[in-house]
Structures are given as structure tokens and as C-alpha cells.
């Protein structure tokens, strides 16, 4: 039982490049989330998916797109990376839609040069 | 927007001592949660306290909630080196932002 798996763990991009961060959970959870963590800022919600087939914007969605491919997988895409998107990205999931206990992946450290 | 503000930002104590961290928030909440993050890892859920609860225990953890002061505290008793981590409070207010996390307290337990 792996929980929430994120790939890759590390990535370096040049400004303007695109990439997709992958997230998969094997706990049959309904809700999935993408957060970014910056020094001194805590975690900020980028996008979330309350159920398969639905996605909604969080606090900081600009510059990102998401896809809830199926119940297991929720990907985050940067179409044209900018240095301001240098951050650590975390995927999380929870069984329902109550925001009562999130399970986090181990993160992707992204640097945009 | 930041909802929870943790205090202190950093705390260093000796093994065996108790550690207390505080969280203040701005708007009314449905629940407040505490998470732990070890260096280089994802967050791990520790405990949830609902708005109608005042105190909750889980092992060596004690959480209090004062909705009139919009504040919560996390007490870790008899600290161990393995408790070294960052601790985050997160509030749930039913809004579009879902869980809103504070900036965290970095706790260091010295052997």
C-alpha cells in the first residue's frame, strides 16, 4: 500500500519549458489536491478535485492546469514555466470531501531557471 | 491568504521537555487540524479538533481550541528526538480554499 505517490521527486526547468507533475493514490480516495510550499508561506492550494471528473481552482491557480485522469490519478501541468513557480509541490488525497484528514505525497522539488 | 499563524516560528528544547506551539486564525472555522512535516517529506496528519470541542488528546499530543480567541495550541509532552519536525496548523472554514495552512513552527529536540 504505497499511499500517495508523486513523480518526479526533483526537476529543473528552463523558463518557458512545460512539464507535468504526476500524482497517484491507491487508497480509493475521492478528493485530491495540489499544493505548493514556499519558504515562510506555508502550503497554498493550487487546484483540487472533489471527485473523478471535477476540478476546481484553489488560491493560486494561475500558470497551472490539472487533469483528474481517473479516480487514482491527478496531474498538474505547467504550460510555460516561470521562475516564480520554483517551489516544492505536494499532492494530497482524502477519502471524502470534508477536508478532515489529508494524506500527502513526499513532494516534487521544482526549480525554474 | 494566510488563515493560521503559528507561534513561535522556531522552538528548540531538550529531550524530555514539553513543547507548546500556538496557532491563531482570523475567521470562524469548522475544524482545526495539526500536521507534522519531517525534513524533505510530506505532511502527516496528527489530530483534528472541531469547533465545538475545547480539548483533544492523542498519545503524547494535547490540542486545545479557544474559538472566542480564535486560537489553538499543540502540546507535545515528554519530547523525543524523533519529534524534531515542522508543525503546521490548518483551518477548515467551508470556503473554496479548503484547508488553509499556517506557516509552521520548526521544532528541534536536542538530545
HADDOCK unambig.tbl for C-alpha pairs under 7 A between the chains (distance, minus, plus):
assign (segid A and resid 40 and name CA) (segid B and resid 103 and name CA) 5.75 0.50 0.50
assign (segid A and resid 41 and name CA) (segid B and resid 103 and name CA) 5.36 0.50 0.50
assign (segid A and resid 42 and name CA) (segid B and resid 101 and name CA) 5.92 0.50 0.50
assign (segid A and resid 42 and name CA) (segid B and resid 102 and name CA) 5.38 0.50 0.50
assign (segid A and resid 42 and name CA) (segid B and resid 103 and name CA) 3.99 0.50 0.50
assign (segid A and resid 42 and name CA) (segid B and resid 104 and name CA) 6.46 0.50 0.50
assign (segid A and resid 43 and name CA) (segid B and resid 101 and name CA) 5.66 0.50 0.50
assign (segid A and resid 45 and name CA) (segid B and resid 97 and name CA) 6.84 0.50 0.50
assign (segid A and resid 58 and name CA) (segid B and resid 96 and name CA) 6.74 0.50 0.50
assign (segid A and resid 58 and name CA) (segid B and resid 97 and name CA) 5.50 0.50 0.50
assign (segid A and resid 59 and name CA) (segid B and resid 97 and name CA) 6.01 0.50 0.50
assign (segid A and resid 99 and name CA) (segid B and resid 92 and name CA) 6.92 0.50 0.50
assign (segid A and resid 99 and name CA) (segid B and resid 98 and name CA) 6.63 0.50 0.50
assign (segid A and resid 99 and name CA) (segid B and resid 99 and name CA) 6.38 0.50 0.50
assign (segid A and resid 101 and name CA) (segid B and resid 45 and name CA) 6.30 0.50 0.50
assign (segid A and resid 102 and name CA) (segid B and resid 45 and name CA) 6.67 0.50 0.50
assign (segid A and resid 103 and name CA) (segid B and resid 44 and name CA) 6.73 0.50 0.50
assign (segid A and resid 104 and name CA) (segid B and resid 42 and name CA) 5.38 0.50 0.50
assign (segid A and resid 104 and name CA) (segid B and resid 43 and name CA) 5.69 0.50 0.50
assign (segid A and resid 104 and name CA) (segid B and resid 44 and name CA) 6.83 0.50 0.50
assign (segid A and resid 105 and name CA) (segid B and resid 42 and name CA) 5.43 0.50 0.50
assign (segid A and resid 106 and name CA) (segid B and resid 41 and name CA) 4.81 0.50 0.50
assign (segid A and resid 106 and name CA) (segid B and resid 42 and name CA) 4.28 0.50 0.50
assign (segid A and resid 107 and name CA) (segid B and resid 41 and name CA) 6.81 0.50 0.50
assign (segid A and resid 107 and name CA) (segid B and resid 42 and name CA) 6.10 0.50 0.50
